[in-house]
Amino acid sequence: GDMEQIVELLRQRVEELDRVLMREAMCEQVRREDRDALHVVKQTELKDMKKQYRQLMREAETERQDTRAAKASLIDQHSALKLKYQGLLDRTEELRAQYDAQSCKYDALVVKSVSLMQNLEAKLQAQLPVTMTAHTDGVTPAQIFSDSHSYQRCVA
């Protein structure tokens, strides 16, 4: 009987050890599956991060190109405006020269008309009695102008 009891006790111990080992194997399997699942999650996160990184790099490159294009456009606009400004300066000088020439012609005509009027009045004076005097008596062409510089410039 003792032998049977020992065999039964050993059988129970073996079954208990078998259950413990089975439980440990199942726990190890669950831990491995958890690690594998975590690994898959981490790989997916890494892929997503790489995708986001590539997208950000593409956007940054596009922005750099847009900035370069905008800068080039501004440089072109600046050059065009400089040329337009220089053209306007040249045209202003041309108009100023034309104005000066016209002004001289006008001044010369005034001088000529005053001279003609004085000559005419002198002729009329010679024909009239001595008591009448001309209203431009003693006025010189230089006095017609507000400044003698414009008179000298045009006479020259």
VENTA-V274983 format. One line per field, one symbol per residue. psi: psi as a letter, one per 20 degrees, with the letter a starting at -180 (. if undefined). A space follows every 50 residues. Layout:
# VENTA-V274983
psi=???
This chain:
# VENTA-V274983
psi=hhghgggggggggggghggggggggggggggghgggghgggggggggggg ggggghggggggggggggggggghgggggghgggghghgghggghggggg ghggggghhggghggggggghgghghirqhhpqqijpipqhhihqhqigh ghghh.
